[in-house]
């Protein structure tokens, strides 16, 4: 090996080492430093009180003045990390006691047991109070059902239809009118 | 329907029928006088049993009974013992008391001797022979039948009544027996799933719709159609333990459709155009006129529905109004009207739809009362069905060509039971608007009088169907109005008027859609 060729080989090795350091150590460090303020890791977010109170705006549904349909109001609800968590947050806000003059079509005392979102459909499981505390009449039942359907379909693009379950089971109807055997899509007829 | 009987079973049934006829005739010719003999119906076939009348009492000879039931008869001084497989009846001549397997029974009259034979009263069969015999013995005195064992021998009663246009046969089989109705030329054959029939056929004078009724074999009756009976419609209904088959014999559809409705109070519908004489429709095809209406009184039983502040219950109100509507439609239009419930009881949703579907109703009206969280809400409203994926389902309703019995093929639409209403959404909307129009000015209407919703009770109905909310029980003033009999009559009249208009619409405007 000549002296010049030995120098060339040494230079190549040095360049390769520098490039390798840049690629595997320097660049990730720089990237992590530059991203950190914008996208904290979920564990860090959970630990931060400011992030826990993060809100989104959602449309919630209440009985209209003439009592014949639903009208929507915009309210802040807690942010949910995924569509299931977000659906839960929206429904809990929707089912919370409504402040005057708002009137909720969901009977007071009804609680959310669970909600699942899959393939564009949400399954909303509520307690039996939704039946026992619901006064009769097709209109009351329609407004209750479409309050729950509207709260999810209007706010979550991932939800096209909602099936209501009561105490974990499928039901025919709540009080004898609205067919709940399959997921229901939003129905503008019952929403102003 | 139950499976058809096997050939050997058919031969057995025919044999029973023929033998019964021959034996009945023979016993009459044999000079039994005014008392026709009994016919024993057993698994081995029918067998005659002569009756002797002594002092106006009917008796059977003990030796004949012994032969028929393999009884061993032994006469001893002062007593007669009758045995079957170790069990014994001890008769004491001149006594109405007998011992049957150690237990005392009484007979309506004493055994008598006649011509050297010992005669026992007919009730001896059921009271004495029955308890010691292996099989049940049922004596049907009215029809002179003795049914031995578990043979199915329903009593079949046939009533004939005239309709405004046509005739109706109502055939009640009790205990309920399934029947199959088929047409064979100018006769309708009704074959019962039974071993024999206990029936006396009425003999009506030949009429334009009905020539007569005949017995074809042990389990088959024939209705001979008159020249005007071009169409027949049938329906099955179970009432307690009776299976009721109703058959309407009707003239061509065009004739009934053009018949003006005798409703003086109804708004004058446009004069029906004279329809061209069409070919008579095939048997069993639907016609455009309304013949059968199902009224569904909402809720019932433990499900009270809405409750008014003064205590009026939705389930009671809907039943009262349903009965009024039924009375009006039957009396004024001569329609056949079925209620999904006629008392205070729970009826499942699918059973409500089944009453309409199984009876081929032409219209379904579900009656309800409303309630609102706003006490000021008032007025009636009418809803039709909606389905979540309606547009796609309707597009997929492409007629399918299927082979039909007797050759050829027919286009039919296959639709799921729980989406049957989807085919009638447009017609239901027409009836909804007609009702709205007829309510206007007579029955207060809601601010939103019509609408669509996924209504459970309408989903499976296979005919135009609506749900009528008569008013708001949550409104005290409206509750008083709904409880008023005069107001209920007004509602019923408005519904009748709407049915008249809708019938005309179907007959002239939308016949092609059906």
Interface residues (C-beta under 8 A of the other chain):
Chain A: X63 X66 X67 X68 X69 X103 X105 X135 X136 X137 X138 X139 X140 X142 X161 X172 X173 X175 X176 X177 X178 X179 X180 X181 X182 X183 X184 X185 X187 X189 X190
Chain B: X298 X299 X303 X304 X305 X306 X307 X314 X349 X368 X369 X370 X371 X372 X373 X374 X376 X377 X383 X386 X388 X389 X418 X446 X447 X448 X451 X452 X453 X454 X455 X456 X457 X459 X467 X469 X472 X473 X474
